[in-house]
Amino acid sequence: MKSMTPEDVLEALVSNNRSKLSKTFGPGMFVSETETPEEVITKCESYIERFETYINHLKIVINSGEKLNSEMRKARVKRLYSALDESEKEAIKMLLD
């Protein structure tokens, strides 16, 4: 991602250009002309909190090790199993016993 000057960031913020806003702040950020500077700052702080939460969740996935593999395999088996009809489910149960 290209680094922007403070002037470029503020210009994007007040531009009302959704494309420019999205490229600068990510999806969803929009500032209306009726908002006060205090409201904009509060909105920015809430975005920071939200993004920090997202980053923490991503770090959990990255650091999950073998647990991620296990959870993905279980989810795949559950999806496959739920697609089976009752006779196929019974056949699998007999194979596993």
DRENBA-695201 format. One record per residue: residue number from 1; z negated, y, x negated of N, C-alpha, C in turn. Coordinates in pm, whole numbers. Atoms other than C-alpha are relative to their C-alpha. Example, Ala and Ser with C-alpha at 12.3 -4.5 7.8 and 13.67 -1.06 7.14 Angstrom:
<site><seq>1</seq><n_pz>0</n_pz><n_py>-119</n_py><n_px>-89</n_px><ca_pz>-780</ca_pz><ca_py>-450</ca_py><ca_px>-1230</ca_px><c_pz>0</c_pz><c_py>120</c_py><c_px>-90</c_px></site>
<site><seq>2</seq><n_pz>6</n_pz><n_py>-119</n_py><n_px>82</n_px><ca_pz>-714</ca_pz><ca_py>-106</ca_py><ca_px>-1367</ca_px><c_pz>-73</c_pz><c_py>109</c_py><c_px>77</c_px></site>
END
This chain:
<site><seq>1</seq><n_pz>0</n_pz><n_py>-117</n_py><n_px>-84</n_px><ca_pz>0</ca_pz><ca_py>0</ca_py><ca_px>0</ca_px><c_pz>0</c_pz><c_py>125</c_py><c_px>-89</c_px></site>
<site><seq>2</seq><n_pz>-15</n_pz><n_py>-124</n_py><n_px>77</n_px><ca_pz>99</ca_pz><ca_py>340</ca_py><ca_px>-132</ca_px><c_pz>-122</c_pz><c_py>90</c_py><c_px>21</c_px></site>
<site><seq>3</seq><n_pz>112</n_pz><n_py>-93</n_py><n_px>-8</n_px><ca_pz>-184</ca_pz><ca_py>580</ca_py><ca_px>-211</ca_px><c_pz>51</c_pz><c_py>134</c_py><c_px>52</c_px></site>
<site><seq>4</seq><n_pz>-38</n_pz><n_py>-128</n_py><n_px>-58</n_px><ca_pz>-177</ca_pz><ca_py>904</ca_py><ca_px>-17</ca_px><c_pz>-98</c_pz><c_py>108</c_py><c_px>-44</c_px></site>
<site><seq>5</seq><n_pz>88</n_pz><n_py>-113</n_py><n_px>31</n_px><ca_pz>-315</ca_pz><ca_py>1246</ca_py><ca_px>-94</ca_px><c_pz>-85</c_pz><c_py>29</c_py><c_px>124</c_px></site>
<site><seq>6</seq><n_pz>80</n_pz><n_py>-40</n_py><n_px>-118</n_px><ca_pz>-593</ca_pz><ca_py>1381</ca_py><ca_px>129</ca_px><c_pz>81</c_pz><c_py>82</c_py><c_px>100</c_px></site>
<site><seq>7</seq><n_pz>-82</n_pz><n_py>-82</n_py><n_px>-88</n_px><ca_pz>-342</ca_pz><ca_py>1630</ca_py><ca_px>269</ca_px><c_pz>92</c_pz><c_py>-88</c_py><c_px>85</c_px></site>
<site><seq>8</seq><n_pz>-88</n_pz><n_py>92</n_py><n_px>-73</n_px><ca_pz>-102</ca_pz><ca_py>1347</ca_py><ca_px>362</ca_px><c_pz>-76</c_pz><c_py>-75</c_py><c_px>109</c_px></site>
<site><seq>9</seq><n_pz>82</n_pz><n_py>74</n_py><n_px>-96</n_px><ca_pz>-383</ca_pz><ca_py>1156</ca_py><ca_px>534</ca_px><c_pz>-32</c_pz><c_py>87</c_py><c_px>121</c_px></site>
<site><seq>10</seq><n_pz>33</n_pz><n_py>-91</n_py><n_px>-111</n_px><ca_pz>-492</ca_pz><ca_py>1455</ca_py><ca_px>741</ca_px><c_pz>124</c_pz><c_py>37</c_py><c_px>80</c_px></site>
<site><seq>11</seq><n_pz>-124</n_pz><n_py>-30</n_py><n_px>-70</n_px><ca_pz>-132</ca_pz><ca_py>1538</ca_py><ca_px>825</ca_px><c_pz>38</c_pz><c_py>-115</c_py><c_px>93</c_px></site>
<site><seq>12</seq><n_pz>-30</n_pz><n_py>117</n_py><n_px>-83</n_px><ca_pz>-78</ca_pz><ca_py>1184</ca_py><ca_px>952</ca_px><c_pz>-95</c_pz><c_py>-5</c_py><c_px>120</c_px></site>
<site><seq>13</seq><n_pz>101</n_pz><n_py>5</n_py><n_px>-105</n_px><ca_pz>-401</ca_pz><ca_py>1206</ca_py><ca_px>1154</ca_px><c_pz>35</c_pz><c_py>92</c_py><c_px>117</c_px></site>
<site><seq>14</seq><n_pz>-27</n_pz><n_py>-99</n_py><n_px>-106</n_px><ca_pz>-294</ca_pz><ca_py>1516</ca_py><ca_px>1348</ca_px><c_pz>145</c_pz><c_py>0</c_py><c_px>46</c_px></site>
<site><seq>15</seq><n_pz>-143</n_pz><n_py>-1</n_py><n_px>-28</n_px><ca_pz>75</ca_pz><ca_py>1428</ca_py><ca_px>1369</ca_px><c_pz>37</c_pz><c_py>-47</c_py><c_px>140</c_px></site>
<site><seq>16</seq><n_pz>-33</n_pz><n_py>65</n_py><n_px>-127</n_px><ca_pz>59</ca_pz><ca_py>1236</ca_py><ca_px>1700</ca_px><c_pz>121</c_pz><c_py>-92</c_py><c_px>-12</c_px></site>
<site><seq>17</seq><n_pz>-110</n_pz><n_py>93</n_py><n_px>25</n_px><ca_pz>326</ca_pz><ca_py>1017</ca_py><ca_px>1540</ca_px><c_pz>-61</c_pz><c_py>-139</c_py><c_px>-17</c_px></site>
<site><seq>18</seq><n_pz>64</n_pz><n_py>132</n_py><n_px>0</n_px><ca_pz>219</ca_pz><ca_py>661</ca_py><ca_px>1622</ca_px><c_pz>40</c_pz><c_py>-85</c_py><c_px>-121</c_px></site>
<site><seq>19</seq><n_pz>-45</n_pz><n_py>75</n_py><n_px>117</n_px><ca_pz>428</ca_pz><ca_py>512</ca_py><ca_px>1342</ca_px><c_pz>-74</c_pz><c_py>45</c_py><c_px>-126</c_px></site>
<site><seq>20</seq><n_pz>70</n_pz><n_py>-56</n_py><n_px>117</n_px><ca_pz>276</ca_pz><ca_py>744</ca_py><ca_px>1082</ca_px><c_pz>-150</c_pz><c_py>-34</c_py><c_px>6</c_px></site>
<site><seq>21</seq><n_pz>141</n_pz><n_py>34</n_py><n_px>-17</n_px><ca_pz>-73</ca_pz><ca_py>685</ca_py><ca_px>1225</ca_px><c_pz>-26</c_pz><c_py>-146</c_py><c_px>-34</c_px></site>
<site><seq>22</seq><n_pz>16</n_pz><n_py>142</n_py><n_px>24</n_px><ca_pz>-29</ca_pz><ca_py>309</ca_py><ca_px>1216</ca_px><c_pz>13</c_pz><c_py>-34</c_py><c_px>-148</c_px></site>
<site><seq>23</seq><n_pz>-19</n_pz><n_py>25</n_py><n_px>144</n_px><ca_pz>98</ca_pz><ca_py>311</ca_py><ca_px>858</ca_px><c_pz>-117</c_pz><c_py>53</c_py><c_px>-82</c_px></site>
<site><seq>24</seq><n_pz>109</n_pz><n_py>-63</n_py><n_px>74</n_px><ca_pz>-191</ca_pz><ca_py>532</ca_py><ca_px>749</ca_px><c_pz>-135</c_pz><c_py>-62</c_py><c_px>31</c_px></site>
<site><seq>25</seq><n_pz>134</n_pz><n_py>43</n_py><n_px>-42</n_px><ca_pz>-485</ca_pz><ca_py>395</ca_py><ca_px>950</ca_px><c_pz>-5</c_pz><c_py>-142</c_py><c_px>57</c_px></site>
<site><seq>26</seq><n_pz>-2</n_pz><n_py>130</n_py><n_px>-65</n_px><ca_pz>-374</ca_pz><ca_py>62</ca_py><ca_px>1090</ca_px><c_pz>22</c_pz><c_py>18</c_py><c_px>148</c_px></site>
<site><seq>27</seq><n_pz>-32</n_pz><n_py>-10</n_py><n_px>-143</n_px><ca_pz>-303</ca_pz><ca_py>-21</ca_py><ca_px>1452</ca_px><c_pz>-116</c_pz><c_py>55</c_py><c_px>82</c_px></site>
<site><seq>28</seq><n_pz>99</n_pz><n_py>-44</n_py><n_px>-96</n_px><ca_pz>-483</ca_pz><ca_py>154</ca_py><ca_px>1732</ca_px><c_pz>-58</c_pz><c_py>138</c_py><c_px>-21</c_px></site>
<site><seq>29</seq><n_pz>60</n_pz><n_py>-131</n_py><n_px>26</n_px><ca_pz>-584</ca_pz><ca_py>480</ca_py><ca_px>1568</ca_px><c_pz>88</c_pz><c_py>108</c_py><c_px>62</c_px></site>
<site><seq>30</seq><n_pz>-71</n_pz><n_py>-112</n_py><n_px>-60</n_px><ca_pz>-485</ca_pz><ca_py>779</ca_py><ca_px>1777</ca_px><c_pz>-100</c_pz><c_py>110</c_py><c_px>27</c_px></site>
<site><seq>31</seq><n_pz>87</n_pz><n_py>-116</n_py><n_px>-21</n_px><ca_pz>-636</ca_pz><ca_py>1125</ca_py><ca_px>1793</ca_px><c_pz>70</c_pz><c_py>92</c_py><c_px>99</c_px></site>
<site><seq>32</seq><n_pz>-59</n_pz><n_py>-91</n_py><n_px>-97</n_px><ca_pz>-577</ca_pz><ca_py>1339</ca_py><ca_px>2097</ca_px><c_pz>-32</c_pz><c_py>144</c_py><c_px>-38</c_px></site>
<site><seq>33</seq><n_pz>17</n_pz><n_py>-143</n_py><n_px>29</n_px><ca_pz>-548</ca_pz><ca_py>1714</ca_py><ca_px>2083</ca_px><c_pz>-132</c_pz><c_py>53</c_py><c_px>55</c_px></site>
<site><seq>34</seq><n_pz>123</n_pz><n_py>-49</n_py><n_px>-62</n_px><ca_pz>-863</ca_pz><ca_py>1748</ca_py><ca_px>2295</ca_px><c_pz>-125</c_pz><c_py>-46</c_py><c_px>-73</c_px></site>
<site><seq>35</seq><n_pz>118</n_pz><n_py>49</n_py><n_px>73</n_px><ca_pz>-1091</ca_pz><ca_py>1563</ca_py><ca_px>2053</ca_px><c_pz>-49</c_pz><c_py>104</c_py><c_px>-99</c_px></site>
<site><seq>36</seq><n_pz>61</n_pz><n_py>-92</n_py><n_px>98</n_px><ca_pz>-1331</ca_pz><ca_py>1763</ca_py><ca_px>1841</ca_px><c_pz>-4</c_pz><c_py>-69</c_py><c_px>-136</c_px></site>
<site><seq>37</seq><n_pz>15</n_pz><n_py>61</n_py><n_px>132</n_px><ca_pz>-1366</ca_pz><ca_py>1710</ca_py><ca_px>1466</ca_px><c_pz>-115</c_pz><c_py>-101</c_py><c_px>-4</c_px></site>
<site><seq>38</seq><n_pz>114</n_pz><n_py>92</n_py><n_px>-3</n_px><ca_pz>-1703</ca_pz><ca_py>1545</ca_py><ca_px>1534</ca_px><c_pz>38</c_pz><c_py>-133</c_py><c_px>65</c_px></site>
<site><seq>39</seq><n_pz>-46</n_pz><n_py>122</n_py><n_px>-69</n_px><ca_pz>-1542</ca_pz><ca_py>1299</ca_py><ca_px>1776</ca_px><c_pz>94</c_pz><c_py>-81</c_py><c_px>-89</c_px></site>
<site><seq>40</seq><n_pz>-92</n_pz><n_py>69</n_py><n_px>92</n_px><ca_pz>-1271</ca_pz><ca_py>1219</ca_py><ca_px>1522</ca_px><c_pz>-79</c_pz><c_py>-69</c_py><c_px>-110</c_px></site>
<site><seq>41</seq><n_pz>83</n_pz><n_py>61</n_py><n_px>105</n_px><ca_pz>-1533</ca_pz><ca_py>1155</ca_py><ca_px>1254</ca_px><c_pz>-72</c_pz><c_py>-123</c_py><c_px>54</c_px></site>
<site><seq>42</seq><n_pz>67</n_pz><n_py>115</n_py><n_px>-62</n_px><ca_pz>-1725</ca_pz><ca_py>927</ca_py><ca_px>1491</ca_px><c_pz>98</c_pz><c_py>-115</c_py><c_px>19</c_px></site>
<site><seq>43</seq><n_pz>-103</n_pz><n_py>102</n_py><n_px>-18</n_px><ca_pz>-1403</ca_pz><ca_py>741</ca_py><ca_px>1571</ca_px><c_pz>32</c_pz><c_py>-66</c_py><c_px>-135</c_px></site>
<site><seq>44</seq><n_pz>-27</n_pz><n_py>54</n_py><n_px>134</n_px><ca_pz>-1333</ca_pz><ca_py>700</ca_py><ca_px>1197</ca_px><c_pz>-114</c_pz><c_py>-91</c_py><c_px>-46</c_px></site>
<site><seq>45</seq><n_pz>116</n_pz><n_py>83</n_py><n_px>39</n_px><ca_pz>-1685</ca_pz><ca_py>567</ca_py><ca_px>1138</ca_px><c_pz>1</c_pz><c_py>-133</c_py><c_px>74</c_px></site>
<site><seq>46</seq><n_pz>-5</n_pz><n_py>126</n_py><n_px>-74</n_px><ca_pz>-1640</ca_pz><ca_py>310</ca_py><ca_px>1414</ca_px><c_pz>112</c_pz><c_py>-89</c_py><c_px>-52</c_px></site>
<site><seq>47</seq><n_pz>-108</n_pz><n_py>78</n_py><n_px>61</n_px><ca_pz>-1309</ca_pz><ca_py>202</ca_py><ca_px>1258</ca_px><c_pz>-48</c_pz><c_py>-64</c_py><c_px>-130</c_px></site>
<site><seq>48</seq><n_pz>54</n_pz><n_py>55</n_py><n_px>125</n_px><ca_pz>-1485</ca_pz><ca_py>158</ca_py><ca_px>923</ca_px><c_pz>-89</c_pz><c_py>-120</c_py><c_px>29</c_px></site>
<site><seq>49</seq><n_pz>88</n_pz><n_py>113</n_py><n_px>-37</n_px><ca_pz>-1751</ca_pz><ca_py>-61</ca_py><ca_px>1087</ca_px><c_pz>81</c_pz><c_py>-121</c_py><c_px>44</c_px></site>
<site><seq>50</seq><n_pz>-83</n_pz><n_py>109</n_py><n_px>-49</n_px><ca_pz>-1487</ca_pz><ca_py>-267</ca_py><ca_px>1263</ca_px><c_pz>74</c_pz><c_py>-69</c_py><c_px>-115</c_px></site>
<site><seq>51</seq><n_pz>-75</n_pz><n_py>58</n_py><n_px>111</n_px><ca_pz>-1278</ca_pz><ca_py>-315</ca_py><ca_px>949</ca_px><c_pz>-93</c_pz><c_py>-72</c_py><c_px>-98</c_px></site>
<site><seq>52</seq><n_pz>96</n_pz><n_py>70</n_py><n_px>86</n_px><ca_pz>-1587</ca_pz><ca_py>-405</ca_py><ca_px>744</ca_px><c_pz>-36</c_pz><c_py>-136</c_py><c_px>59</c_px></site>
<site><seq>53</seq><n_pz>26</n_pz><n_py>128</n_py><n_px>-66</n_px><ca_pz>-1662</ca_pz><ca_py>-675</ca_py><ca_px>1002</ca_px><c_pz>117</c_pz><c_py>-94</c_py><c_px>-21</c_px></site>
<site><seq>54</seq><n_pz>-118</n_pz><n_py>84</n_py><n_px>22</n_px><ca_pz>-1304</ca_pz><ca_py>-804</ca_py><ca_px>978</ca_px><c_pz>4</c_pz><c_py>-50</c_py><c_px>-144</c_px></site>
<site><seq>55</seq><n_pz>-3</n_pz><n_py>39</n_py><n_px>142</n_px><ca_pz>-1325</ca_pz><ca_py>-806</ca_py><ca_px>598</ca_px><c_pz>-105</c_pz><c_py>-107</c_py><c_px>-27</c_px></site>
<site><seq>56</seq><n_pz>105</n_pz><n_py>102</n_py><n_px>18</n_px><ca_pz>-1654</ca_pz><ca_py>-998</ca_py><ca_px>608</ca_px><c_pz>43</c_pz><c_py>-134</c_py><c_px>58</c_px></site>
<site><seq>57</seq><n_pz>-48</n_pz><n_py>125</n_py><n_px>-59</n_px><ca_pz>-1498</ca_pz><ca_py>-1256</ca_py><ca_px>840</ca_px><c_pz>107</c_pz><c_py>-63</c_py><c_px>-87</c_px></site>
<site><seq>58</seq><n_pz>-104</n_pz><n_py>53</n_py><n_px>90</n_px><ca_pz>-1198</ca_pz><ca_py>-1292</ca_py><ca_px>609</ca_px><c_pz>-61</c_pz><c_py>-60</c_py><c_px>-125</c_px></site>
<site><seq>59</seq><n_pz>68</n_pz><n_py>54</n_py><n_px>119</n_px><ca_pz>-1431</ca_pz><ca_py>-1343</ca_py><ca_px>313</ca_px><c_pz>-65</c_pz><c_py>-134</c_py><c_px>30</c_px></site>
<site><seq>60</seq><n_pz>58</n_pz><n_py>129</n_py><n_px>-39</n_px><ca_pz>-1608</ca_pz><ca_py>-1621</ca_py><ca_px>503</ca_px><c_pz>107</c_pz><c_py>-108</c_py><c_px>-6</c_px></site>
<site><seq>61</seq><n_pz>-110</n_pz><n_py>97</n_py><n_px>3</n_px><ca_pz>-1273</ca_pz><ca_py>-1797</ca_py><ca_px>546</ca_px><c_pz>38</c_pz><c_py>-31</c_py><c_px>-144</c_px></site>
<site><seq>62</seq><n_pz>-40</n_pz><n_py>19</n_py><n_px>140</n_px><ca_pz>-1178</ca_pz><ca_py>-1744</ca_py><ca_px>181</ca_px><c_pz>-100</c_pz><c_py>-84</c_py><c_px>-75</c_px></site>
<site><seq>63</seq><n_pz>106</n_pz><n_py>70</n_py><n_px>74</n_px><ca_pz>-1512</ca_pz><ca_py>-1878</ca_py><ca_px>58</ca_px><c_pz>-48</c_pz><c_py>-128</c_py><c_px>67</c_px></site>
<site><seq>64</seq><n_pz>48</n_pz><n_py>115</n_py><n_px>-76</n_px><ca_pz>-1538</ca_pz><ca_py>-2167</ca_py><ca_px>304</ca_px><c_pz>24</c_pz><c_py>-134</c_py><c_px>-68</c_px></site>
<site><seq>65</seq><n_pz>-24</n_pz><n_py>124</n_py><n_px>73</n_px><ca_pz>-1404</ca_pz><ca_py>-2428</ca_py><ca_px>63</ca_px><c_pz>51</c_pz><c_py>-112</c_py><c_px>89</c_px></site>
<site><seq>66</seq><n_pz>-44</n_pz><n_py>119</n_py><n_px>-73</n_px><ca_pz>-1366</ca_pz><ca_py>-2777</ca_py><ca_px>209</ca_px><c_pz>-28</c_pz><c_py>10</c_py><c_px>149</c_px></site>
<site><seq>67</seq><n_pz>33</n_pz><n_py>-17</n_py><n_px>-142</n_px><ca_pz>-1521</ca_pz><ca_py>-2668</ca_py><ca_px>539</ca_px><c_pz>122</c_pz><c_py>47</c_py><c_px>79</c_px></site>
<site><seq>68</seq><n_pz>-122</n_pz><n_py>-49</n_py><n_px>-66</n_px><ca_pz>-1196</ca_pz><ca_py>-2485</ca_py><ca_px>627</ca_px><c_pz>94</c_pz><c_py>-117</c_py><c_px>25</c_px></site>
<site><seq>69</seq><n_pz>-85</n_pz><n_py>119</n_py><n_px>-15</n_px><ca_pz>-996</ca_pz><ca_py>-2804</ca_py><ca_px>565</ca_px><c_pz>-49</c_pz><c_py>-87</c_py><c_px>113</c_px></site>
<site><seq>70</seq><n_pz>61</n_pz><n_py>86</n_py><n_px>-101</n_px><ca_pz>-1235</ca_pz><ca_py>-3002</ca_py><ca_px>780</ca_px><c_pz>18</c_pz><c_py>57</c_py><c_px>140</c_px></site>
<site><seq>71</seq><n_pz>-11</n_pz><n_py>-63</n_py><n_px>-132</n_px><ca_pz>-1234</ca_pz><ca_py>-2754</ca_py><ca_px>1068</ca_px><c_pz>145</c_pz><c_py>1</c_py><c_px>49</c_px></site>
<site><seq>72</seq><n_pz>-141</n_pz><n_py>0</n_py><n_px>-39</n_px><ca_pz>-854</ca_pz><ca_py>-2730</ca_py><ca_px>1065</ca_px><c_pz>46</c_pz><c_py>-139</c_py><c_px>42</c_px></site>
<site><seq>73</seq><n_pz>-34</n_pz><n_py>138</n_py><n_px>-39</n_px><ca_pz>-821</ca_pz><ca_py>-3111</ca_py><ca_px>1073</ca_px><c_pz>-58</c_pz><c_py>-35</c_py><c_px>135</c_px></site>
<site><seq>74</seq><n_pz>63</n_pz><n_py>29</n_py><n_px>-129</n_px><ca_pz>-1069</ca_pz><ca_py>-3137</ca_py><ca_px>1360</ca_px><c_pz>75</c_pz><c_py>69</c_py><c_px>114</c_px></site>
<site><seq>75</seq><n_pz>-71</n_pz><n_py>-74</n_py><n_px>-104</n_px><ca_pz>-885</ca_pz><ca_py>-2870</ca_py><ca_px>1558</ca_px><c_pz>135</c_pz><c_py>-66</c_py><c_px>31</c_px></site>
<site><seq>76</seq><n_pz>-129</n_pz><n_py>67</n_py><n_px>-21</n_px><ca_pz>-554</ca_pz><ca_py>-3050</ca_py><ca_px>1505</ca_px><c_pz>-19</c_pz><c_py>-128</c_py><c_px>79</c_px></site>
<site><seq>77</seq><n_pz>27</n_pz><n_py>124</n_py><n_px>-71</n_px><ca_pz>-701</ca_pz><ca_py>-3381</ca_py><ca_px>1620</ca_px><c_pz>-34</c_pz><c_py>28</c_py><c_px>146</c_px></site>
<site><seq>78</seq><n_pz>35</n_pz><n_py>-35</n_py><n_px>-138</n_px><ca_pz>-852</ca_pz><ca_py>-3215</ca_py><ca_px>1928</ca_px><c_pz>123</c_pz><c_py>37</c_py><c_px>82</c_px></site>
<site><seq>79</seq><n_pz>-123</n_pz><n_py>-38</n_py><n_px>-71</n_px><ca_pz>-515</ca_pz><ca_py>-3063</ca_py><ca_px>2021</ca_px><c_pz>85</c_pz><c_py>-123</c_py><c_px>30</c_px></site>
<site><seq>80</seq><n_pz>-80</n_pz><n_py>121</n_py><n_px>-21</n_px><ca_pz>-335</ca_pz><ca_py>-3393</ca_py><ca_px>1971</ca_px><c_pz>-64</c_pz><c_py>-90</c_py><c_px>105</c_px></site>
<site><seq>81</seq><n_pz>72</n_pz><n_py>88</n_py><n_px>-92</n_px><ca_pz>-601</ca_pz><ca_py>-3588</ca_py><ca_px>2159</ca_px><c_pz>9</c_pz><c_py>52</c_py><c_px>143</c_px></site>
<site><seq>82</seq><n_pz>-5</n_pz><n_py>-56</n_py><n_px>-135</n_px><ca_pz>-599</ca_pz><ca_py>-3349</ca_py><ca_px>2455</ca_px><c_pz>138</c_pz><c_py>-16</c_py><c_px>63</c_px></site>
<site><seq>83</seq><n_pz>-136</n_pz><n_py>16</n_py><n_px>-52</n_px><ca_pz>-222</ca_pz><ca_py>-3399</ca_py><ca_px>2489</ca_px><c_pz>28</c_pz><c_py>-145</c_py><c_px>44</c_px></site>
<site><seq>84</seq><n_pz>-22</n_pz><n_py>141</n_py><n_px>-34</n_px><ca_pz>-261</ca_pz><ca_py>-3777</ca_py><ca_px>2532</ca_px><c_pz>-35</c_pz><c_py>-27</c_py><c_px>147</c_px></site>
<site><seq>85</seq><n_pz>41</n_pz><n_py>41</n_py><n_px>-134</n_px><ca_pz>-272</ca_pz><ca_py>-3945</ca_py><ca_px>2870</ca_px><c_pz>-118</c_pz><c_py>-97</c_py><c_px>-14</c_px></site>
<site><seq>86</seq><n_pz>123</n_pz><n_py>80</n_py><n_px>3</n_px><ca_pz>-572</ca_pz><ca_py>-4159</ca_py><ca_px>2965</ca_px><c_pz>19</c_pz><c_py>-136</c_py><c_px>-67</c_px></site>
<site><seq>87</seq><n_pz>-23</n_pz><n_py>132</n_py><n_px>61</n_px><ca_pz>-416</ca_pz><ca_py>-4491</ca_py><ca_px>2859</ca_px><c_pz>9</c_pz><c_py>12</c_py><c_px>-153</c_px></site>
<site><seq>88</seq><n_pz>-8</n_pz><n_py>-21</n_py><n_px>145</n_px><ca_pz>-338</ca_pz><ca_py>-4351</ca_py><ca_px>2514</ca_px><c_pz>-138</c_pz><c_py>28</c_py><c_px>-59</c_px></site>
<site><seq>89</seq><n_pz>137</n_pz><n_py>-28</n_py><n_px>45</n_px><ca_pz>-693</ca_pz><ca_py>-4219</ca_py><ca_px>2483</ca_px><c_pz>-82</c_pz><c_py>-128</c_py><c_px>-8</c_px></site>
<site><seq>90</seq><n_pz>71</n_pz><n_py>130</n_py><n_px>1</n_px><ca_pz>-830</ca_pz><ca_py>-4563</ca_py><ca_px>2573</ca_px><c_pz>44</c_pz><c_py>-86</c_py><c_px>-117</c_px></site>
<site><seq>91</seq><n_pz>-54</n_pz><n_py>79</n_py><n_px>112</n_px><ca_pz>-602</ca_pz><ca_py>-4727</ca_py><ca_px>2316</ca_px><c_pz>-59</c_pz><c_py>49</c_py><c_px>-133</c_px></site>
<site><seq>92</seq><n_pz>58</n_pz><n_py>-56</n_py><n_px>123</n_px><ca_pz>-733</ca_pz><ca_py>-4494</ca_py><ca_px>2046</ca_px><c_pz>-147</c_pz><c_py>-38</c_py><c_px>-10</c_px></site>
<site><seq>93</seq><n_pz>142</n_pz><n_py>38</n_py><n_px>2</n_px><ca_pz>-1095</ca_pz><ca_py>-4562</ca_py><ca_px>2146</ca_px><c_pz>-16</c_pz><c_py>-145</c_py><c_px>-43</c_px></site>
<site><seq>94</seq><n_pz>8</n_pz><n_py>141</n_py><n_px>37</n_px><ca_pz>-1032</ca_pz><ca_py>-4936</ca_py><ca_px>2114</ca_px><c_pz>31</c_pz><c_py>-19</c_py><c_px>-149</c_px></site>
<site><seq>95</seq><n_pz>-33</n_pz><n_py>7</n_py><n_px>144</n_px><ca_pz>-876</ca_pz><ca_py>-4885</ca_py><ca_px>1768</ca_px><c_pz>-117</c_pz><c_py>43</c_py><c_px>-86</c_px></site>
<site><seq>96</seq><n_pz>110</n_pz><n_py>-55</n_py><n_px>78</n_px><ca_pz>-1178</ca_pz><ca_py>-4689</ca_py><ca_px>1651</ca_px><c_pz>-126</c_pz><c_py>-86</c_py><c_px>7</c_px></site>
<site><seq>97</seq><n_pz>120</n_pz><n_py>86</n_py><n_px>-14</n_px><ca_pz>-1437</ca_pz><ca_py>-4945</ca_py><ca_px>1774</ca_px><c_pz>5</c_pz><c_py>-120</c_py><c_px>-88</c_px></site>
END
